[in-house]
Amino acid sequence: MSDLDSQTAYWDAAAATKTFTHPLHVPWLDGVDRHAAILDYGCGYGRTMEALDEQGFTNLTHQG
């Protein structure tokens, strides 16, 4: 087991208690096709993907 694997349970539990300090700025989405392919690649809890889903985006992929 890698060091990162041993942290998964902690961060999965901690995610629900964290404040999303960089909220999605919805006006930036004006004119973006709701079926555009969007990839969230990096670290994080996938909150941006959740916010995009709430705005009606349908082709979302989270790798992190």
C-alpha positions in Angstrom: 0.0 0.0 0.0 1.4 3.4 -0.9 1.3 6.4 1.4 -1.4 7.9 -0.8 -3.6 4.9 -0.5 -3.4 5.1 3.3 -4.8 8.7 3.2 -7.8 7.9 1.0 -10.2 7.2 3.9 -9.2 10.3 5.8 -9.6 12.6 2.8 -12.9 11.0 1.7 -14.3 11.7 5.2 -12.7 15.2 5.4 -14.1 16.3 2.0 -17.6 16.8 3.4 -16.3 19.2 6.1 -14.2 21.4 3.8 -15.4 24.8 2.6 -15.3 25.3 -1.2 -13.2 28.4 -1.3 -13.2 28.9 -5.1 -16.9 28.6 -6.0 -17.8 28.2 -9.7 -18.5 31.6 -11.2 -21.7 30.8 -13.1 -21.7 33.8 -15.5 -18.5 32.4 -17.1 -20.6 29.5 -18.3 -22.9 31.7 -20.5 -22.6 30.5 -24.0 -20.8 27.2 -23.2 -22.6 24.2 -24.7 -24.0 22.0 -21.9 -22.9 18.9 -23.9 -19.2 20.1 -24.2 -16.7 17.5 -23.0 -15.2 18.7 -19.7 -12.3 17.0 -18.0 -11.3 17.8 -14.4 -7.8 16.5 -14.1 -5.9 17.0 -10.8 -6.4 16.8 -7.1 -9.6 17.7 -5.3 -12.9 16.4 -4.4 -14.7 16.9 -7.7 -16.7 19.8 -6.4 -16.4 21.7 -9.7 -17.8 18.7 -11.5 -20.8 18.7 -9.1 -21.4 22.4 -9.6 -21.2 21.9 -13.4 -23.7 19.0 -13.2 -26.0 21.3 -11.2 -25.8 23.8 -14.1 -26.9 21.2 -16.6 -23.5 20.0 -18.1 -23.8 16.4 -19.2 -20.3 15.3 -20.5 -18.2 15.5 -17.3 -15.1 13.4 -16.4 -13.2 13.7 -13.1 -9.7 12.2 -12.9 -7.9 12.9 -9.7 
